[in-house]
Amino acid sequence: MNDTTQRPPLPDRLSIDPRSPYFNAAIFEHEVGIRLNDKERTDVDEYCISEGWIKVPAGKALDRKGNPLLTKVKGKVEAFYK
């Protein structure tokens, strides 16, 4: 597979929430994968590689603005392009 487009480097911290200061739309033009402790996760809302955590939804619970409540899970975090 030859990619003719150059992919931007993955940042240390990234969020899928457009209101977050860690959101980067250029990165989401490509498919991003996250591994936590060598296990691929598909439900990640935010990650930080240097601090070693990801944030995932806590079941079906919502906050008062209708956004899902997030739980922080710690471990070895790896981000990659699929």
Buried (B, 14 or more C-beta within 10 A) or exposed (E): EEEEEEEEEBBEBBBBEEEEEBBBEEBEEEEBEBBBEEEEBEEBBBBBBEEBBBBBBEEEEEEEEEEBEBEEBEEEBBBEEE
